[in-house]
Amino acid sequence: MTDQSIAMVRPRFRVSAPVVALFLVALFVLSACGGRPSVGALEVSIAPAEGTKDHDILIVTTREKDNQPDTYFSGERGSEVSFAEAVISVPPTHKPGAIEWPSSLPGDPETEFVTRSASYISDEAAFTRDINQRLAKLPKGEREIFLFIHGYNTRFPEALFRFTQIVNDADLDAVPVLFTWASRGKVQDYIYDLNSAAIARQALQKTMLQLSRTNADKINILAHSMGNWLLMEAAIQTPPEKRKLLAGKLQDVVLAAPDIDIDLFKAQLKKLGPRPRPYMVIVSRDDRALRLSRAIAGGKERVGAYSNDQELAELGAVVVDVTDLQSLDSSHHSKFAQLAEFSPQFRETLGQSGLTSVSDMGGRAKTSEGLGDFIGNTVTLPIRIIAAPVTLAGGG
C-alpha cells in the first residue's frame, strides 16, 4: 500500500461497528489526499539546481508499457517482463522519510523530486550488462545490489519515487533495482492487485536468480506490504537447488509492514527453513492499513501489525517494532521509509548486539528498547528490537 491511501472494498455482508469504523478511517485518509501522480508523471526537468542528488534506478516490471508521453508503465499487466531505467533528482531541501512531490510538472528541482532522464532497456541481456557495468565501479567485496518490491495500491511513479527516497536517505552505495508489479493504484482493486502479485511470482523468481548470476558480491532485499507476500511466494516456488544459488549472495531480507496472514507466514517460514541471517520484520500495531486488511481477511492478524513480537522472533525473525515512531503518513503504513536515514547505524547496531548471528543468541530472546545505547546520542528512536532466532521445523 502507498502512504497516500489505504485499502477499501465494498462489503456485501453485514459488518460490525469496528469494521465500519475502519472503513470510515479509510474514507478519511482518502479524502485528505491530494492528487496522485499518474499519466505524464515522469516529465523530464532540465532546470539546473545546486545541491541536488541524482539517483539512477534500474527497473524490472510486469506492468504493461504505456505509450502516453512521460508515463512508461501503466497499472495493467504486461504480456512480458520489461526493463527500464530512470534518474530521479532529490532536492537539497529534502526531509528524510518524505517525498516532495512536484506541485506541477516537471517540478522544481530546488524543492521537489524531479525526473532527469528515463528510458526503456531493450532486453534482459542489456539489463544484466548495465548492472555489471555499475558493479564494476564499486570496490571488490562491496559490489552490492539493493532490490525493492513495493506493495498494493502503488502506481509506477509512486514506487519509483519511494524507492529513490529510500536510496537517498540510506546513502546506499549499491546498484538499486526496483521490481514493480502491475498494481493499478486504486483502493477498490485489492483483488486485482493480489492476482497481479500472484502472476508476478515467476518474474520475481527469475529476476532474483538473474541478479544472483551477476558480478554482485551481495544482494539485499526490501519488500513492503503486499510485496512481502509476493517475495515469500516467489521464494517458495524456487526449486531448492536454485535457492542455494541465490543464498550464496543474499544478505539482508527486510520485510516491512508485511500484508500477510500470520498463519500463512508461519507456513511460509517453515517451508523455506532457517536462514543464516534471520529475516528482519518491521511491525507497527497502529498500522491503519493493515487493520483494514485484517478486517477484510476475516479477522486474521497481518504480520506487519502482529500483536506478539516475541512469537515472530521465536519463528526466526529480528523484529523491529516501530509502533511508537511518529508517522509521516496518516495510514501509519510507511514508517519503514523513515528508517532509511539510519540504515548504516541499524546495520552496525544489529552486528554489535549479535542480533544477526543465530549462534550468538543461544535460542534466547534479546531486546533493545532503543538504538541510543548502540549508536550514540545523535540518534535515538522510539523503537524496540527483539530477536530469538531458533531452528525451524521442516524446510527444503
Backbone hydrogen bonds, N-H to C=O, Kabsch-Sander energy under -0.5 kcal/mol:
donor,donor_aa,acceptor,acceptor_aa,energy
2,T,153,N,-0.5
8,M,187,V,-1.3
20,V,16,S,-2.3
21,A,17,A,-2.4
22,L,18,P,-1.9
23,F,19,V,-2.1
24,L,20,V,-2.2
25,V,21,A,-2.1
26,A,22,L,-2.3
27,L,23,F,-2.4
28,F,24,L,-2.3
29,V,25,V,-2.6
30,L,26,A,-2.5
31,S,27,L,-2.5
32,A,28,F,-1.4
33,C,29,V,-0.6
33,C,30,L,-1.1
41,A,38,S,-1.6
42,L,70,D,-2.6
43,E,40,G,-1.3
45,S,115,T,-2.9
52,T,49,A,-0.7
53,K,90,V,-2.0
55,H,88,I,-2.2
57,I,55,H,-0.8
57,I,86,A,-3.2
58,L,176,P,-2.3
59,I,84,A,-2.9
60,V,178,L,-3.0
61,T,82,S,-2.3
62,T,180,T,-1.4
63,R,180,T,-0.6
64,E,76,E,-2.5
66,D,72,Y,-2.6
67,N,65,K,-0.5
71,T,68,Q,-1.3
72,Y,66,D,-0.8
72,Y,68,Q,-0.7
73,F,71,T,-2.5
74,S,64,E,-2.5
78,G,62,T,-3.1
82,S,61,T,-2.6
83,F,121,I,-0.6
84,A,59,I,-1.9
85,E,119,S,-2.4
86,A,57,I,-2.2
87,V,117,S,-2.7
88,I,55,H,-2.4
88,I,86,A,-0.6
89,S,114,V,-3.3
90,V,53,K,-2.7
93,T,110,E,-0.6
94,H,91,P,-1.6
98,A,95,K,-2.2
101,W,99,I,-1.4
107,G,104,S,-1.0
111,T,108,D,-1.7
112,E,108,D,-2.7
113,F,100,E,-2.9
114,V,89,S,-1.6
115,T,43,E,-0.7
116,R,87,V,-3.3
117,S,87,V,-1.2
119,S,85,E,-2.3
121,I,83,F,-2.5
127,F,123,D,-2.1
128,T,124,E,-2.5
129,R,125,A,-2.3
130,D,126,A,-2.2
131,I,127,F,-2.2
132,N,128,T,-2.5
133,Q,129,R,-2.3
134,R,130,D,-1.9
135,L,131,I,-2.7
136,A,132,N,-2.0
137,K,134,R,-1.1
138,L,135,L,-1.9
142,E,139,P,-2.2
144,E,142,E,-1.2
145,I,218,K,-2.0
146,F,175,V,-2.5
147,L,145,I,-0.6
147,L,220,N,-2.9
148,F,177,V,-2.3
149,I,222,L,-2.2
150,H,179,F,-0.8
159,A,155,R,-2.3
160,L,156,F,-2.3
161,F,157,P,-2.6
162,R,158,E,-2.3
163,F,159,A,-2.2
164,T,160,L,-2.0
165,Q,161,F,-2.3
166,I,162,R,-2.1
167,V,163,F,-2.7
168,N,164,T,-2.7
169,D,165,Q,-2.7
170,A,166,I,-2.3
171,D,167,V,-0.6
171,D,168,N,-0.9
172,L,167,V,-1.7
174,A,172,L,-0.7
175,V,144,E,-2.9
177,V,146,F,-3.0
178,L,58,L,-3.2
179,F,148,F,-2.9
179,F,177,V,-0.6
180,T,60,V,-2.6
180,T,178,L,-0.7
181,W,179,F,-0.5
183,S,181,W,-2.3
189,D,186,K,-1.8
193,D,189,D,-2.6
194,L,190,Y,-2.6
195,N,191,I,-2.5
196,S,192,Y,-2.4
197,A,193,D,-2.5
198,A,194,L,-2.0
199,I,195,N,-2.4
200,A,196,S,-1.6
201,R,198,A,-1.2
204,L,200,A,-2.6
205,Q,201,R,-2.6
206,K,202,Q,-2.6
207,T,203,A,-2.3
208,M,204,L,-2.8
209,L,205,Q,-2.0
210,Q,206,K,-2.4
211,L,207,T,-2.6
212,S,208,M,-1.7
213,R,209,L,-1.0
213,R,210,Q,-0.7
214,T,211,L,-1.2
217,D,143,R,-3.3
218,K,143,R,-1.7
219,I,249,K,-2.5
220,N,145,I,-2.7
221,I,252,D,-2.6
222,L,147,L,-2.7
223,A,254,V,-2.4
224,H,149,I,-2.2
225,S,256,A,-2.3
227,G,224,H,-2.4
228,N,225,S,-1.8
229,W,225,S,-0.6
230,L,226,M,-1.9
231,L,227,G,-2.3
232,M,228,N,-2.9
233,E,229,W,-2.5
234,A,230,L,-2.3
235,A,231,L,-2.2
236,I,232,M,-2.1
237,Q,233,E,-2.0
238,T,234,A,-0.7
238,T,235,A,-0.7
242,K,239,P,-1.0
243,R,239,P,-2.2
244,K,240,P,-1.8
245,L,241,E,-0.9
246,L,242,K,-1.9
247,A,243,R,-2.8
248,G,244,K,-1.2
249,K,246,L,-1.9
250,L,246,L,-1.8
251,Q,219,I,-3.0
254,V,221,I,-3.0
255,L,253,V,-0.6
255,L,280,M,-3.4
256,A,223,A,-2.9
256,A,254,V,-0.7
257,A,255,L,-0.5
257,A,282,I,-2.1
259,D,225,S,-1.2
260,I,258,P,-1.4
262,I,301,E,-2.2
265,F,261,D,-2.5
266,K,262,I,-2.0
267,A,263,D,-1.9
268,Q,264,L,-2.6
269,L,265,F,-2.6
270,K,266,K,-2.0
271,K,267,A,-2.1
272,L,268,Q,-2.4
273,G,269,L,-2.2
279,Y,316,G,-0.7
280,M,253,V,-2.5
281,V,279,Y,-0.6
281,V,318,V,-2.8
282,I,255,L,-2.6
282,I,280,M,-0.5
283,V,281,V,-0.6
283,V,320,V,-2.1
284,S,304,G,-2.8
287,D,284,S,-1.5
288,R,286,D,-0.9
288,R,331,S,-1.8
289,A,331,S,-1.0
291,R,287,D,-1.5
292,L,288,R,-1.8
293,S,289,A,-2.0
294,R,290,L,-2.2
295,A,291,R,-2.0
296,I,292,L,-2.4
297,A,293,S,-2.0
298,G,295,A,-1.1
299,G,294,R,-2.7
300,K,297,A,-0.7
303,V,260,I,-2.1
304,G,258,P,-2.6
305,A,302,R,-1.6
306,Y,303,V,-1.5
309,D,307,S,-0.7
312,L,308,N,-1.6
313,A,309,D,-2.3
314,E,310,Q,-2.4
315,L,311,E,-1.1
315,L,312,L,-0.5
316,G,313,A,-1.5
317,A,312,L,-1.2
318,V,279,Y,-3.5
319,V,317,A,-0.6
319,V,386,I,-3.3
320,V,281,V,-2.8
320,V,318,V,-0.5
321,D,319,V,-0.7
321,D,384,R,-2.7
322,V,283,V,-3.0
322,V,320,V,-0.7
325,L,322,V,-1.8
332,H,329,D,-1.3
337,A,334,S,-1.2
338,Q,335,K,-1.6
339,L,335,K,-0.6
339,L,336,F,-1.2
340,A,337,A,-0.7
342,F,339,L,-1.7
343,S,340,A,-1.9
346,F,342,F,-2.5
347,R,343,S,-2.3
348,E,344,P,-2.2
349,T,345,Q,-2.8
350,L,346,F,-2.9
351,G,347,R,-2.1
352,Q,348,E,-2.8
353,S,349,T,-2.4
354,G,351,G,-0.9
355,L,350,L,-1.3
356,T,350,L,-1.1
357,S,354,G,-1.3
358,V,276,P,-0.6
358,V,356,T,-0.6
361,M,357,S,-0.8
361,M,358,V,-0.8
362,G,358,V,-0.8
363,G,358,V,-0.5
364,R,361,M,-1.9
366,K,387,A,-2.2
368,S,385,I,-2.3
374,F,371,L,-1.4
375,I,371,L,-2.4
376,G,372,G,-1.0
379,V,376,G,-0.6
383,I,381,L,-2.1
384,R,321,D,-1.8
385,I,368,S,-2.2
386,I,319,V,-2.5
387,A,366,K,-2.0
388,A,313,A,-0.6
388,A,317,A,-0.6
395,G,270,K,-0.7
396,G,272,L,-0.5
